[in-house]
Amino acid sequence: MRQKPAGRQSSSEHIIKDIKRKTRKQYSAEEKIRIVLDGLQGAFKQHDVIDNWWYCVELNMWLIM
């Protein structure tokens, strides 16, 4: 069998990529802002957990001394 050049797609692959491109979800501006704010909120929650843990470590170090 002959192999196709690496840069070319078969017609079926091309059709599938076209379908995926055309049916991709389109987000509104409000949805994009909500997604970003949700991500930031999660990052701040994680940051608070790390800060609280580090505070406990420092407190224990002072108590040990």
N, CA and C atoms as an extended XYZ file, in Angstrom:
195
Properties=species:S:1:pos:R:3:atomname:S:1:resname:S:1:resid:I:1 pbc="F F F"
N         0.831       -1.175        0.000 N   MET     1
C         0.000        0.000        0.000 CA  MET     1
C         0.880        1.244        0.000 C   MET     1
N         0.420        2.229       -0.705 N   ARG     2
C         1.136        3.502       -0.712 CA  ARG     2
C         0.620        4.362        0.432 C   ARG     2
N         1.534        5.056        1.069 N   GLN     3
C         1.143        5.948        2.148 CA  GLN     3
C         0.919        7.339        1.599 C   GLN     3
N        -0.020        8.050        2.227 N   LYS     4
C        -0.302        9.418        1.825 CA  LYS     4
C         0.734       10.339        2.448 C   LYS     4
N         1.002       11.459        1.835 N   PRO     5
C         1.929       12.417        2.450 CA  PRO     5
C         1.409       12.860        3.815 C   PRO     5
N         2.321       13.162        4.716 N   ALA     6
C         1.951       13.483        6.097 CA  ALA     6
C         1.111       14.749        6.189 C   ALA     6
N         1.261       15.689        5.289 N   GLY     7
C         0.553       16.954        5.368 CA  GLY     7
C        -0.882       16.892        4.883 C   GLY     7
N        -1.282       15.861        4.152 N   ARG     8
C        -2.637       15.783        3.584 CA  ARG     8
C        -3.540       14.934        4.461 C   ARG     8
N        -4.800       15.338        4.547 N   GLN     9
C        -5.797       14.574        5.285 CA  GLN     9
C        -6.650       13.798        4.286 C   GLN     9
N        -7.160       12.673        4.750 N   SER    10
C        -8.087       11.939        3.901 CA  SER    10
C        -9.403       12.714        3.873 C   SER    10
N       -10.244       12.403        2.906 N   SER    11
C       -11.500       13.136        2.777 CA  SER    11
C       -12.402       12.902        3.985 C   SER    11
N       -12.378       11.698        4.554 N   SER    12
C       -13.224       11.432        5.721 CA  SER    12
C       -12.750       12.242        6.929 C   SER    12
N       -11.445       12.340        7.119 N   GLU    13
C       -10.920       13.151        8.219 CA  GLU    13
C       -11.274       14.614        8.025 C   GLU    13
N       -11.208       15.071        6.797 N   HIS    14
C       -11.541       16.456        6.479 CA  HIS    14
C       -13.019       16.739        6.762 C   HIS    14
N       -13.875       15.815        6.402 N   ILE    15
C       -15.320       15.969        6.643 CA  ILE    15
C       -15.607       15.997        8.141 C   ILE    15
N       -14.970       15.111        8.894 N   ILE    16
C       -15.190       15.058       10.345 CA  ILE    16
C       -14.740       16.359       11.000 C   ILE    16
N       -13.577       16.877       10.603 N   LYS    17
C       -13.104       18.135       11.179 CA  LYS    17
C       -14.032       19.288       10.821 C   LYS    17
N       -14.579       19.296        9.610 N   ASP    18
C       -15.534       20.341        9.221 CA  ASP    18
C       -16.794       20.276       10.080 C   ASP    18
N       -17.298       19.067       10.319 N   ILE    19
C       -18.497       18.901       11.140 CA  ILE    19
C       -18.231       19.383       12.563 C   ILE    19
N       -17.089       18.991       13.139 N   LYS    20
C       -16.750       19.425       14.492 CA  LYS    20
C       -16.619       20.936       14.559 C   LYS    20
N       -16.024       21.535       13.554 N   ARG    21
C       -15.840       22.981       13.523 CA  ARG    21
C       -17.181       23.699       13.455 C   ARG    21
N       -18.106       23.180       12.670 N   LYS    22
C       -19.402       23.829       12.485 CA  LYS    22
C       -20.342       23.619       13.665 C   LYS    22
N       -20.162       22.526       14.423 N   THR    23
C       -21.064       22.232       15.538 CA  THR    23
C       -20.459       22.606       16.883 C   THR    23
N       -19.310       23.268       16.886 N   ARG    24
C       -18.662       23.667       18.126 CA  ARG    24
C       -19.524       24.673       18.880 C   ARG    24
N       -19.541       24.561       20.202 N   LYS    25
C       -20.362       25.455       21.027 CA  LYS    25
C       -19.845       26.878       20.928 C   LYS    25
N       -20.762       27.808       20.720 N   GLN    26
C       -20.441       29.227       20.686 CA  GLN    26
C       -20.869       29.839       22.016 C   GLN    26
N       -19.923       30.405       22.754 N   TYR    27
C       -20.221       31.004       24.043 CA  TYR    27
C       -20.497       32.493       23.878 C   TYR    27
N       -21.504       32.981       24.608 N   SER    28
C       -21.798       34.412       24.588 CA  SER    28
C       -20.796       35.129       25.493 C   SER    28
N       -20.788       36.450       25.437 N   ALA    29
C       -19.867       37.233       26.264 CA  ALA    29
C       -20.138       36.998       27.747 C   ALA    29
N       -21.422       36.922       28.117 N   GLU    30
C       -21.764       36.693       29.526 CA  GLU    30
C       -21.268       35.334       30.004 C   GLU    30
N       -21.411       34.316       29.152 N   GLU    31
C       -20.952       32.980       29.532 CA  GLU    31
C       -19.431       32.951       29.691 C   GLU    31
N       -18.724       33.653       28.809 N   LYS    32
C       -17.265       33.696       28.908 CA  LYS    32
C       -16.835       34.352       30.211 C   LYS    32
N       -17.492       35.460       30.579 N   ILE    33
C       -17.158       36.151       31.821 CA  ILE    33
C       -17.457       35.260       33.017 C   ILE    33
N       -18.603       34.556       32.995 N   ARG    34
C       -18.959       33.656       34.093 CA  ARG    34
C       -17.930       32.541       34.252 C   ARG    34
N       -17.472       31.995       33.131 N   ILE    35
C       -16.481       30.918       33.175 CA  ILE    35
C       -15.183       31.414       33.802 C   ILE    35
N       -14.746       32.602       33.400 N   VAL    36
C       -13.504       33.166       33.941 CA  VAL    36
C       -13.653       33.444       35.436 C   VAL    36
N       -14.779       34.045       35.836 N   LEU    37
C       -14.987       34.353       37.252 CA  LEU    37
C       -15.070       33.084       38.096 C   LEU    37
N       -15.709       32.037       37.572 N   ASP    38
C       -15.756       30.753       38.290 CA  ASP    38
C       -14.352       30.194       38.482 C   ASP    38
N       -13.528       30.305       37.457 N   GLY    39
C       -12.148       29.825       37.559 CA  GLY    39
C       -11.354       30.609       38.583 C   GLY    39
N       -11.526       31.931       38.591 N   LEU    40
C       -10.825       32.761       39.568 CA  LEU    40
C       -11.290       32.465       40.984 C   LEU    40
N       -12.577       32.243       41.149 N   GLN    41
C       -13.114       31.932       42.470 CA  GLN    41
C       -12.496       30.638       42.992 C   GLN    41
N       -12.370       29.650       42.136 N   GLY    42
C       -11.746       28.385       42.536 CA  GLY    42
C       -10.280       28.564       42.870 C   GLY    42
N        -9.591       29.426       42.128 N   ALA    43
C        -8.177       29.675       42.395 CA  ALA    43
C        -8.003       30.356       43.744 C   ALA    43
N        -8.896       31.300       44.076 N   PHE    44
C        -8.794       31.976       45.362 CA  PHE    44
C        -9.085       31.025       46.505 C   PHE    44
N       -10.038       30.122       46.331 N   LYS    45
C       -10.333       29.151       47.379 CA  LYS    45
C        -9.115       28.274       47.637 C   LYS    45
N        -8.452       27.843       46.561 N   GLN    46
C        -7.270       27.001       46.696 CA  GLN    46
C        -6.150       27.797       47.372 C   GLN    46
N        -6.007       29.067       47.019 N   HIS    47
C        -4.985       29.917       47.609 CA  HIS    47
C        -5.232       30.061       49.110 C   HIS    47
N        -6.488       30.226       49.530 N   ASP    48
C        -6.822       30.347       50.949 CA  ASP    48
C        -6.449       29.079       51.712 C   ASP    48
N        -6.679       27.922       51.123 N   VAL    49
C        -6.342       26.655       51.780 CA  VAL    49
C        -4.835       26.575       51.991 C   VAL    49
N        -4.064       26.955       50.982 N   ILE    50
C        -2.599       26.901       51.100 CA  ILE    50
C        -2.121       27.889       52.152 C   ILE    50
N        -2.689       29.107       52.164 N   ASP    51
C        -2.312       30.094       53.171 CA  ASP    51
C        -2.625       29.600       54.575 C   ASP    51
N        -3.784       29.009       54.768 N   ASN    52
C        -4.162       28.495       56.087 CA  ASN    52
C        -3.227       27.376       56.526 C   ASN    52
N        -2.850       26.503       55.588 N   TRP    53
C        -1.942       25.403       55.906 CA  TRP    53
C        -0.588       25.960       56.318 C   TRP    53
N        -0.085       26.953       55.566 N   TRP    54
C         1.228       27.517       55.864 CA  TRP    54
C         1.208       28.232       57.214 C   TRP    54
N         0.108       28.903       57.539 N   TYR    55
C        -0.029       29.556       58.842 CA  TYR    55
C         0.084       28.519       59.955 C   TYR    55
N        -0.561       27.381       59.784 N   CYS    56
C        -0.500       26.315       60.792 CA  CYS    56
C         0.918       25.777       60.935 C   CYS    56
N         1.622       25.641       59.816 N   VAL    57
C         3.007       25.151       59.870 CA  VAL    57
C         3.871       26.143       60.637 C   VAL    57
N         3.744       27.435       60.356 N   GLU    58
C         4.533       28.450       61.055 CA  GLU    58
C         4.188       28.483       62.541 C   GLU    58
N         2.917       28.381       62.856 N   LEU    59
C         2.484       28.383       64.258 CA  LEU    59
C         3.085       27.194       64.992 C   LEU    59
N         3.056       26.031       64.379 N   ASN    60
C         3.644       24.836       65.014 CA  ASN    60
C         5.139       24.987       65.198 C   ASN    60
N         5.821       25.633       64.268 N   MET    61
C         7.261       25.836       64.407 CA  MET    61
C         7.552       26.728       65.613 C   MET    61
N         6.718       27.772       65.797 N   TRP    62
C         6.905       28.645       66.958 CA  TRP    62
C         6.619       27.904       68.260 C   TRP    62
N         5.621       27.025       68.257 N   LEU    63
C         5.279       26.292       69.464 CA  LEU    63
C         6.362       25.282       69.831 C   LEU    63
N         7.039       24.741       68.849 N   ILE    64
C         8.087       23.755       69.088 CA  ILE    64
C         9.298       24.418       69.716 C   ILE    64
N         9.605       25.644       69.295 N   MET    65
C        10.791       26.348       69.805 CA  MET    65
C        10.601       26.708       71.197 C   MET    65
